[in-house]
Amino acid sequence: SPNSEPPIRPPDSSPIEAKTLESSPNPDERSTSDRVETDAGGEGEAAAAAAAEDEEEGECGFCLFMKAGGCRDAFVGWEKCIEEAEKSKEDVVDKCFQATASLKKCMEAHYDYYEPILRAEKAAEEEVVKELDREAATKDAEQSASAERTVTLEVAKE
């Protein structure tokens, strides 16, 4: 629709631009050149080759975006931590706290590239705070109403 935001993509200065698997109407018609476009830089070519390999394995567009920026290693470490926690049925938040903190710190250091993700994360956090505030207000209102009924009943008994 005309009012929707454009998809999140690396800035024009990025060495690669990854297209998600969903971008092609017929998955059988996709060629390697459809999956990853590179510039003439050697580093871009290496990142593109890695991204193409990942996408061939079903890598998500978000993962390709994260790995194409300056925080590839931090993201891969975070991803591995999440996978290990899920396999061993450990609490992901506790187990991967340090990996998450490292990834976020790296993303903030590379703000120009990761800004769309950081902006979306901030908006999600703000929405959670609003929801918690609404829940707290509802609970307070319910407790106040309950207290008023209790006082009314006690007065009526006397």
Contacts in CASP RR format, 6 or more apart in sequence:
PFRMAT RR
TARGET T0000
AUTHOR 0000-0000-0000
METHOD contacts of the structure
MODEL  1
SPNSEPPIRPPDSSPIEAKTLESSPNPDERSTSDRVETDAGGEGEAAAAA
AAEDEEEGECGFCLFMKAGGCRDAFVGWEKCIEEAEKSKEDVVDKCFQAT
ASLKKCMEAHYDYYEPILRAEKAAEEEVVKELDREAATKDAEQSASAERT
VTLEVAKE
8 65 0 8 1.000
8 116 0 8 1.000
8 117 0 8 1.000
8 120 0 8 1.000
9 17 0 8 1.000
9 65 0 8 1.000
10 16 0 8 1.000
10 17 0 8 1.000
10 18 0 8 1.000
10 65 0 8 1.000
10 68 0 8 1.000
10 69 0 8 1.000
10 113 0 8 1.000
11 112 0 8 1.000
11 113 0 8 1.000
14 68 0 8 1.000
14 69 0 8 1.000
14 113 0 8 1.000
15 38 0 8 1.000
15 39 0 8 1.000
15 41 0 8 1.000
15 43 0 8 1.000
15 44 0 8 1.000
15 47 0 8 1.000
15 48 0 8 1.000
15 68 0 8 1.000
16 36 0 8 1.000
16 37 0 8 1.000
16 38 0 8 1.000
16 39 0 8 1.000
16 44 0 8 1.000
16 47 0 8 1.000
16 48 0 8 1.000
16 51 0 8 1.000
16 68 0 8 1.000
17 36 0 8 1.000
17 37 0 8 1.000
18 35 0 8 1.000
18 36 0 8 1.000
18 51 0 8 1.000
18 55 0 8 1.000
18 61 0 8 1.000
18 64 0 8 1.000
18 65 0 8 1.000
18 68 0 8 1.000
19 34 0 8 1.000
19 35 0 8 1.000
19 36 0 8 1.000
20 60 0 8 1.000
20 61 0 8 1.000
20 64 0 8 1.000
21 27 0 8 1.000
21 30 0 8 1.000
21 55 0 8 1.000
21 58 0 8 1.000
21 61 0 8 1.000
23 34 0 8 1.000
24 30 0 8 1.000
24 34 0 8 1.000
32 52 0 8 1.000
35 51 0 8 1.000
35 52 0 8 1.000
35 55 0 8 1.000
35 56 0 8 1.000
36 48 0 8 1.000
36 51 0 8 1.000
36 52 0 8 1.000
36 55 0 8 1.000
37 48 0 8 1.000
38 44 0 8 1.000
38 45 0 8 1.000
38 47 0 8 1.000
38 48 0 8 1.000
47 67 0 8 1.000
47 68 0 8 1.000
47 72 0 8 1.000
50 67 0 8 1.000
51 59 0 8 1.000
51 64 0 8 1.000
51 67 0 8 1.000
51 68 0 8 1.000
54 63 0 8 1.000
54 64 0 8 1.000
54 67 0 8 1.000
55 61 0 8 1.000
55 64 0 8 1.000
63 75 0 8 1.000
63 79 0 8 1.000
65 117 0 8 1.000
66 72 0 8 1.000
66 75 0 8 1.000
66 114 0 8 1.000
66 117 0 8 1.000
67 75 0 8 1.000
67 76 0 8 1.000
69 110 0 8 1.000
69 113 0 8 1.000
69 114 0 8 1.000
70 106 0 8 1.000
70 110 0 8 1.000
70 113 0 8 1.000
71 103 0 8 1.000
71 106 0 8 1.000
71 107 0 8 1.000
71 110 0 8 1.000
71 114 0 8 1.000
74 99 0 8 1.000
74 102 0 8 1.000
74 103 0 8 1.000
74 106 0 8 1.000
74 107 0 8 1.000
75 103 0 8 1.000
77 99 0 8 1.000
77 103 0 8 1.000
78 96 0 8 1.000
78 99 0 8 1.000
78 100 0 8 1.000
78 102 0 8 1.000
78 103 0 8 1.000
81 95 0 8 1.000
81 96 0 8 1.000
81 99 0 8 1.000
82 92 0 8 1.000
82 96 0 8 1.000
84 90 0 8 1.000
84 95 0 8 1.000
85 91 0 8 1.000
85 92 0 8 1.000
85 95 0 8 1.000
85 96 0 8 1.000
86 92 0 8 1.000
107 114 0 8 1.000
107 117 0 8 1.000
107 118 0 8 1.000
108 114 0 8 1.000
108 118 0 8 1.000
111 118 0 8 1.000
END
